[in-house]
Every structure is written in structure tokens, then in C-alpha cells.
Amino acid sequence: MRILVTGAGGFIGGHLVKDLLKQEHDVVAVDIKPRKDWYQLFPEARNLVLDLREREACRQAMQGVDWVYNLAADMGGMGFIENNKALCMLSVLINTHLLQSAAEIGIERFFFASSACVYAADKQTSPDNPGLKESDAYPAMPEDGYGWEKLFSERMCRHFREDFGLTTRIARYHNVYGPHGTFEGGREKAPAAICRKVIHAKLSGQREIEIWGDGQQTRSFMYIDDCVKGSQMIMSSEIVDPINLGSAEMVTINQLVDIVEEIAGVRLRRRYNLNAPQGVRGRSSDNTLIKQLLHWEPSTPLREGMEKTYAWIYDQMKCRY
Ligand code: NAD
């Protein structure tokens, strides 16, 4: 099959391209970034630099393509999405123009990477979150900016399916982490940011770490291999409604720091920055539906995935000291 991966120069897109090439698919990889900045670049793929906010670029990327995995978005961790709501919402141009082009060209299947940020704020006020069920997205009160755009684009996928017959699949990713992703610069998410801070403390000898919030907020984190596998399972399935793709192993941010300290073999003083962006109080994935429909759920233990993530970030940083 010929498969288009958008956002292929990014974290999840790079891993997905690698896996699809391993299965001997013909892959078209597209990103807006210059190729030198892609996290992973595979010469076997057709690698295009295009701005997918433009409709003509979407049509160009889709020529001769059977399936589309749409992972392109202007996004980042809490620090980025809380301070760049308009930029996050402009990803609607990517999603609109890709969907329009897919319907016109007659793409067989279209995958949209949605997010746990679509879930309603009032379902995430306690750190003891029992896990968000798919139905918890409505009545709608998602994360401002980024979450509203994702919810709107989910809805657009649904109506393109119902009205224009485009086969769409939607996964709601919950915090994905792993090697070959952003770990500095302002767009990084908690697992990578904490690895970077602990590595900096270890290599520089400054035995202190800043934590955003009081560290009691809870999250679950999905290792990249589970994300790549689950995305393909959802794409190949007959599941038409948005479905959670996340780990149900919920931890506090303090527990995540404990894990990274153990891996690094250090103990650090913790300085809590209560003015930093923290997101919702408690969030995890309820996996009842994915277990029922796919007989599978993301299950890489957090400790195991964090060891691999830490090792990769350590390799990127060690030559700086
Ligand atoms: P990422 O930022 O590493 O990758 C996204 C890529 O999209 C980037 O390389 C970026 O350059 C590219 N892009 C942005 N605007 C573009 C444009 N106009 N044209 C072409 N390419 C463009 O992010 P990621 O973590 O790999 O996320 C992939 C997808 O999964 C995104 O849609 C994101 O919203 C979604 N998601 C990710 C997570 C997570 O924890 N990483 C969680 C929920 C949802």
C-alpha cells in the first residue's frame, strides 16, 4: 500500500514511518520542517517538505496514496499549548484541507490523531481520576485552544464520513513519550522535560530540580511503541467513533520524578513552581472500550519506557558537559 504520514518529521510520525517501512509499505512522509530538523529521516520513504495548511499542498501529498495517517499539528506540552492557543487552533487548516483533499481524491482510509485534551475539564478536577471514558468528552469543555481544535476536527472527521463516505478513524492519544522526540525548547512534555532536568542536575552537579505545580497532579503516559501499534490497529479496525489510546498506569508527577531519579541514580531537592502551567488535576485513560473491541491495550510499564527515553536523551545531552 502507499501510505501518507503527515507530521513525519515529528516524534510519533517518525516512529510510524519507520514501522510502516519495516512492513514494506510505500511511504510518503510530509512535514513543514526542513528535512535536517526531522527527528528521523528514512531515505526509503518519499520525504516531502510541505505546508499542509495549504489545500494545494494536501492534494500534492496525497497523489497515488491509499491511506493517510494525519499526525501534523502545531503543538507541544502544557507550556506551549497554554501560551499559544491561536497557533494550536490554526491546525484546523491542516485538518480541513487534508479532509477535503482526501474526500475529493477518494482516499480509502483517513486516520486522525486526536488527544485526551478533548475531555471536559469538570471530569478532571481530582487527582484520583478513575480514567476518562470516551463519552466524557461531552458536554464539551475541552482544554482551551488545542483541545477545542481537536474536538472540532474529530467532529469534522465524523461528518466527512457520514456525508461524503470518507472512511475515518480517530484515536485519542494520552501523553505519548519515548526516544526521538522533543526534550527542550518549550514544546516538550513532562516525561522528556523531567529526564532533561534530572540529566542536567546530574551532569552539572546542581542537585536541584524545578517541578511545575505541586507534583500531586496525576497523568498516565503511553510508550511510543504502544502508540504506533495501537494507531495501526485502530486504523485497520471498523471502529468509527473516537477511541482512547493511552496507558491506564496513572502516576503523580512526583512519582514520575522518583522513577527518573532511580534510573539516573540521583536524589534531588525539589522546588515546586506553583505559577507554571500545570494542566488538569487528574487524567488517565479508561481502556474498557479498546480492550473490548481490540482485545489489547497499551501496556509497556512506565519504568521500562522511561529507561529507554532517559538513555536516548542522555546521549543527546552528555557531550554538552
Ligand atoms: P510533533 O510536534 O513532534 O509532530 C508534529 C509534526 O507536525 C511536527 O514535526 C511539525 O513540524 C508538523 N507540522 C506542524 N504544522 C505543519 C504543517 N502546517 N504542515 C506540515 N507539517 C506540520 O508532535 P507528536 O508528539 O509527534 O504528535 C503527533 C500528533 O499526535 C499531533 O497531531 C498531536 O496533536 C497528537 N498528539 C500527541 C500527543 C503526545 O503526547 N505526543 C498526545 C495527544 C495527541
Boltz pocket constraint, residues with backbone or C-beta under 6 A from the ligand:
constraints:
  - pocket:
      binder: B
      contacts: [[A, 6], [A, 7], [A, 8], [A, 9], [A, 10], [A, 11], [A, 12], [A, 13], [A, 30], [A, 31], [A, 32], [A, 33], [A, 50], [A, 51], [A, 52], [A, 53], [A, 70], [A, 71], [A, 72], [A, 73], [A, 74], [A, 75], [A, 76], [A, 94], [A, 113], [A, 114], [A, 115], [A, 116], [A, 172], [A, 173], [A, 174], [A, 175], [A, 176], [A, 177], [A, 181], [A, 182], [A, 189]]
      max_distance: 6.0
